[in-house]
Amino acid sequence: MSKLPLSVDGAVIRRAKRYAARRSTSISALVEQYLDLLSRPDVTEPQTISPNLARLRAEWRGITVDEDDYYKYLERKYR
């Protein structure tokens, strides 16, 4: 493991220490995770979806489902 000296504003360090303590981790671990995410290679190929999924997405766009109605549907379906 290598060391990396950083210059960071004191207020930022205090907030980061509180954040790390709430998550039972260290600032070093947080910085390492952040740098790991930043340095990963970008995915250059766009994700493709099947024509059927694209059609369903278009048909369902703007439709909302009430959670209670969904549970009632499931109760009727699995009686």
N, C-alpha and C positions, 0 to 999 in steps of 0.2 A: 504494500500500500504506500502511496506517495503522499507527501504533504503539499498543500497548496495555500500559501499565505494570501489572505484576502483583506481588503480594506472595506469595512461596512459601517454605516452610520450607527451610532449607539442605540438610538430608538428602534431601529430595525432589528438589532441584535436582541434587545430586550423582548420585543414582540415574538421573535423567532424562538427564543428560549421558552417562552410561555407556550407557544404553539407546539413545540417539540415535547415539552413536559406533559401536556394534555394527551399526547399520542404515544407516550412512553417510548420516545425515540431520542436521538441526538440531532443536533444541528448538522453535524458531519454527515449523518445518514440522510437527512433531508436534502442537503446540497448534492450529495452523491446521486440520489435518486433523480433530482432535477436535472443535473448535468447528463445523466444517462439518457433521460428522455429527450433532451435537446440534441444529443449527439447521435441518436439512432438515425440510420439512413431512411430517407423518405420513401414511401411506397410510390413508385412512378406509374404503375399500371392502375388505371381506375377500376374500381370494383364494378363488375357487370352483374346485372340481375336478369333472371329469365324473363322471356316475353310474358309469361303468365303472371308473374309477380308484378311486372310493370303495369299490366292491364288492371290487376286487382287494386294496385295503389291508386291508379287514376279513377277507378270506379268508387273507391271508398274515400277519396279526398273530401274533407269537409264534414264527414259523418262522425258524430260522437256517439259513444255508447255509455249509457248509464250503468254503473256497477250493480245497482240493485236489480235492474232489468236483466242483466246478464246472469246473476245468481238465480233469479226466478226461472229463466230459460233453462239453466242447468238442472234445477230441481225437477222441472217438468220432463226434461229429456231423460233423466236417469231414475225415474220412478219405477 
